[in-house]
Amino acid sequence: MRTVYLGTSDFAVAVLERLCESEHRPLLAVTRPDRPRGRGRTVSPPPVAVAARRLSIELLQPQNVNSDDARQAIATVRPDAVCICAFGALIKEPLLSAHPMLNVHPSLLPRWRGAAPIERAIEAGDETTGVSIMRPTAEMDAGPVCLARSEPIGPDDDYGSLAARLAPLGGELLVEALDTHPPFTEQPADGVTIAPKLTAADRLLDPAVAAAALERRVRALSPHVGALVELPDGERLGVRRAALADPTDFQGLAARDGRLLLGCRDGSLELLRVVPPGGREMPAADYLRGRGAFLARAG
């Protein structure tokens, strides 16, 4: 089957690699333009662009995938199917109806439609998520589904570990859909939840929130985005791992007995791995060797 692949992220790379192992290897990969990334703001290609070059797939990086030029480039391939995964831009008419389309979405639709379904599932404390193969429509992630498979969320899962299982699952389901052409079923009206794009506010660990909710937030944002906690001097400390701890007699951040603790509304978190401003990830114990006295006074 002649296919075109639209994707951008690392998650989309894993699905692309599985597609390339099948009889449906894409003739064209479409991804987002290069952009500044990281602390140095160096202009870099998105992960799918890097993968497409490595896999010797023709690459297109339009400013707007809905432009006449982009639509013509896709049409020139004469695809039997356009496969989409974590592309990161809205596909509009007339492109939306120009070719059969299959979208790999990492949730069990209609739960967690939107840009951050893995993060929102962990943050909400869901015990199960999965991958759905659906036909995109004008309404975000609301199209009919042809395949879906579940995956449990463990109590220690973070974004990295869960995405590493969901991406191969998404690749397998996409290839199965292309091989077998299963029928589509409309999503039920009940049970719809939205997974909005992550914002700066989503990263902050607010001590006025329940400790269990903040522990899930740390896992949901690790390691790709990272949660943040405010330091007494106004700087922000990145948090990559945390665990529930006994309640404290303070609210906020402080060092106690060689541990870095965040006193919360109904308990506390022990911060286990942190990223100092401008620094690299390290154990909290290492961080405290230089900051412990200051944080002890602050607490």
N, C-alpha and C positions, 0 to 999 in steps of 0.2 A: 504494500500500500504506500502511495506517495504521501509524505507528511511534511508539514512545516511545524516548527517548534517555537513557541513563545515562552520565554522564561528569563529570570534575572538572577535570583539568589543562589546561595549554596544548596539550599533544599532543591531548587530546580535543576541544579547540576546533576544530582544523584538520579533524578527521574530521567533526565536526558541521557545519561550514560546507560541506563537500563533500556531505554528506547533504541539506542544505537546497537545493542546486542541482539535486537529482534529483527524481524523481516521488515520493520517499519522505520528504518533509519531515516532521520530527517534529511531532506534535500536542502533545507534552509533553516537557520536559527535566527530568530529575531529577538533582540534584547534592548535594554535601555542604553543611552549614550554614556560614554566615559564621564566621570565626575570626580570632584575632589573628595578624598577619603582620609580618615585617620587624623591624628593630631597635626601632622605636617601639611594636611590638605593637599596632598599630592594627587594629581589627576590620574585615576586608575580605571581600568575596564571593569565592568561587573563580572561576577564569577562565570556566568553563562558565556560571555564573550571569550574568556580565557579557555573555557572547556571546548567551545566550538572550534577555536583555532587548533587546539591540541588534537581534536578528533577529525580535523580536516573537513569541517562542515562549512558551507558558504554562510557568511555572517552579514546581518543587516542590523544597523543601530540607528533607527530614525529618531528624530526629535519627537515625532508624533506618529504612532503606529496607524492612526486613522487618516493620515494624509494621503493624497492621491498617489504620490510616489511610492509610499510604503504599500498601499493596497495593490498597486500595479506589480510591484516586485513579488509579492506573495502570489498574486494571480498567475504570474509568468511560470511559476513552478507547477501549476495545475494540481494542487493538492487534493487528495481524496479526503484528508482530514487535517485540521489545524489543531495541534495539541498545545495546551496552555498549562503552565504551572508557575505560580509566584512571579507573574510578570510585572506587577506593580503599577499598571496603568489601565484605565478603563477602555474597553473595546466597544466602539460605537457603530451604529449603522452608517454606511452600508456594509462595512467590513463584517459586522456581526452576523449578517445573513448571507454573506457571499460564499461561505464554505462550511461544510460540516465541522463542528468544533467540539472538542472534549477538554474539559477543565479538571485538573487534579487539585482537589481542595482538601486540606488536612483537618477535617472534622467530620462528624456524623451529622450531615445536614438533616433538618434545618437548624440544628444547634451550631452556633458560632459561625454565622455568615460574616464575612468581612476580612480585614487585613491582617489580624493577629489571632487566628484561631487557636494556635498551640499555646501561646502565652496566656490567653484568656481562660482556656480550659484548666491549666495548672493553677492559675490565680484563683479561680472559682472553687477549687477543691474537687473537680470532677474526678471520678474513679475510672472513667472510660472515655476514650475519644476514638479517632479512626481516620479513615480516608474515604472520600466520596468522589466518584467520577460523574460529572454532571455536564449538561449542555448550558453554556452561558446564555443569559438573556439580558435585556436592558436593566432589569432590577438585579442588584448586586447579589450574586451567589444564590439566586432564587430559582434557577432553572431546574428542569427535571433531572433525576438521578438514574443512572443505569447500573452502577455497581457501588457497593460500600462494604467496608470491612472494619471491624473494631480492633482497638489496641488498648490494653489496660494502662492506666497511669499509676506508677508505683509511688509510694510515699517519699522516696528519695529522688524521683525523676526531676530533672531540670529541663529547660528548653533543649539543651544540647543532647541529652540522652534520649529524650522522647522524639525529637526531630530525626535523630539518627535511625530510629526504627520506622518512623512514619514515611520517610522519603523512599526507602526501598519498597515499602508496601505500596506507595503511590505508583512507583514505576511498574511493579507487577500488575496492579489493577489496570493501569493504562494500556499495557500490552495485551492483557486479557480482553479489554473492551475492543481494541482494534482487531483482535483475532476472532472474537465471537459475536460481535455486534448485538449485545444484549438489549432488550427493550428498555425504554425510559419510562419512569414513573414520576408524576408530579409530586413535589414535596408537600407534606401536610401543612395545613395552616397553623396548627397548634405546635408549640415547642420552639418557635423561632426565637433565637437570641442573636445578638449582634456583637462582633468582636472588633471594635474600632481600632484604628491605627494607634500605636503607642505614642504618647506625648511625653514631654519633659516631666510633667506632674506625675505620670505613672511610675517614674523611676524613684521618687522620693519615699523614704521610709519615715512616715509620720508617727511619732511615739504616741499620739492620741488614738491610733488605730490598734485593734487587737493584735497581739503578738503572732498568733497563728496565721492571720491574714498576711502579715508582713513576711513571715517565713515563706509562705507560698509565693509572694511577690518576688522575693530574692531568687527562688528557683525558676520562676517564669521568665525572668530577665537574664538568666545566666546560661552561657557566658557571653552572648552576642551583644547585649545592650548594657546590662549591669544596673543594679539598684544603687541608690545613693543615700547617704545619711549626712545631715548637717553637723559640722564640727563647731565647737564653741567659738572659734575665731571667724566663722562665716564661710570657711572653705567647705567643700563637700568630699566625703570619703566614699569611694566605690566599695560595694559589698558584693562578693561573688558566692560566698557560702555562709549560712547562718543556721542556728539550731535553737529550738525552744529551750528556755532556761527557767529556773525558779523565779518567782516574782521578786522585784527589787524594792527598796525603800526610796527610790528616786525615779523620775521620768526623764528620759533623754539619754545621752551617751556618756559613759564613764568607764574608767578602768577600775576593776576590783579583783584583788588576789591574782593578778597576772592574766585576767580575762577582760575582753572588751565587750561590754554589755550595753544593750539599749533597753532602758526601762520603758515599758509600753502601758497601754490603758489597763490591761488585765493580766499582765505577765511580763516577760522580758525575752529578748533574743540575745544569744551569744554570737557575736560576729566572728567567724572562723577564718575567712580569707577576705582580704581587703585590697583596695587599690588606692594608695595615697595620691593626692593631687599631683599630676605630672609624673607619677611613678609607675611602677609595675606591680602586678599582683603578687601578694606575699601572704604568709600566715599572719594572723592578727598578733600573735606573740612577738613576731619580728617587728611589726609596726610599733608595738607598745614599748619596745626597748628605747625608742627615741621620743615617744610621745606620752608614755604612761603617767609621768608625774603631772603633766599639764592636764590630762584628762581626769586624773584622780581629783585634782583641785576643782575642775569644772563640775564634777559630779557631786 
